[in-house]
């Protein structure tokens, strides 16, 4: 059984993962990528903040902060699409690993 705290982070990471995979398709207007930045930055920042309370995320705090900074909408990192695509894929895979860790953690 997954705890309520873990379930929230778990659900948010699923949303971020799906959105990052959708972002790989090069048909979206610029506004979608702005929303993506807000979403991934917010979820990564929240997960980093909660990592002290969730044991399976404790070791990932620095990585989550780096992801939040990379995707921050206030001081955006501008890269070409050919660089963002592997970053989106890599972070999606990383989030899948975190999702599995959260699911496997006992209450």
PEFENGI-V443514 format. One record per residue. N is the residue number from 1. OMEGA is omega in whole degrees, -180 to 180 (none if undefined). Layout:
[[N	OMEGA] [N	OMEGA]]
This chain:
[[1	-179] [2	-178] [3	-179] [4	179] [5	179] [6	-178] [7	179] [8	179] [9	179] [10	-179] [11	179] [12	179] [13	176] [14	179] [15	-180] [16	-179] [17	180] [18	-179] [19	178] [20	177] [21	177] [22	-178] [23	-180] [24	180] [25	-173] [26	-179] [27	-171] [28	175] [29	-177] [30	-180] [31	178] [32	-178] [33	174] [34	176] [35	177] [36	178] [37	180] [38	-177] [39	-176] [40	177] [41	-179] [42	-179] [43	179] [44	178] [45	178] [46	179] [47	178] [48	179] [49	-178] [50	-175] [51	178] [52	-178] [53	-177] [54	-173] [55	-176] [56	178] [57	-175] [58	-177] [59	-175] [60	-175] [61	-178] [62	179] [63	179] [64	177] [65	178] [66	178] [67	179] [68	179] [69	180] [70	-177] [71	-176] [72	-178] [73	-178] [74	176] [75	-172] [76	173] [77	-179] [78	177] [79	177] [80	-177] [81	-179] [82	175] [83	-180] [84	-177] [85	178] [86	177] [87	178] [88	179] [89	-179] [90	-180] [91	176] [92	179] [93	177] [94	178] [95	177] [96	177] [97	179] [98	178] [99	179] [100	178] [101	179] [102	-179] [103	-178] [104	-178] [105	180] [106	180] [107	none]]
